[in-house]
Amino acid sequence: MELTQLIQTVLIYALPVLFAITIHEAAHGYAARHFGDNTAAMMGRITLNPIKHIDPVGTILMPLMLYFATSGAFLFGYAKPVPVRFDQLRNPKRDMIWVALAGPASNFVQAIFWALVLVLLVGLGQNERFFLEMCRAGITVNLVMWAFNLFPLPPLDGGRILVGLLPWKQAQAVARVEPYGFFIVMGLVLLGVVGSYWLRPLMSLGYSAIDLILSPFMALLR
């Protein structure tokens, strides 16, 4: 890949990615504080300062290495998880669901925001490719984070939601998978299982939902 194309791609994705990971992690912290756990607040992690959430390996090094290794075909990264003590929540089993759901929900709201900006730019006749591509990147990045994090296996948010929803005995069985969950998920990603049977269907649903939500705005701009 040419250097100029790489720089342009990085610039297009930089702002959406920073917003996506920062707001995702901060949302977990806000939700945890709301339901009784002040751990993230005391550690200064309830903030929109991206530096507090960036993991040098997971947020910068790993995505860059994967981008070069796969010519942009496969990207994966992660931020520093916001610390949450579920035992400090007022109702740990129930409140765990809301704390876990807060991150993916924030990404879906951001995807709607970027889509709305795109609709407005196009509706106002703005043809600057850089801004249009940034909006499209914002939609894609956030829908990927929304869908991927909802995968029902700990330590992903979807796994924690599943633990909160299951009866106690089954919840404990799923929770015990957490130390190995990351490696299981990565294996399923490399085998194409997550992409084919989870990400694509859920993202397709997400795009359809955003189209439906924004249809009144698109009708007004016609």
Salt bridges, closest charged atoms under 4 A:
ASP87 OD2 - ARG85 NH2 2.80
ASP95 OD1 - ARG94 NE 2.92
GLU133 OE2 - ARG136 NH1 3.12
ASP157 OD2 - HIS24 NE2 3.25
ASP157 OD1 - HIS28 NE2 3.31
GLU178 OE2 - ARG160 NH2 2.46
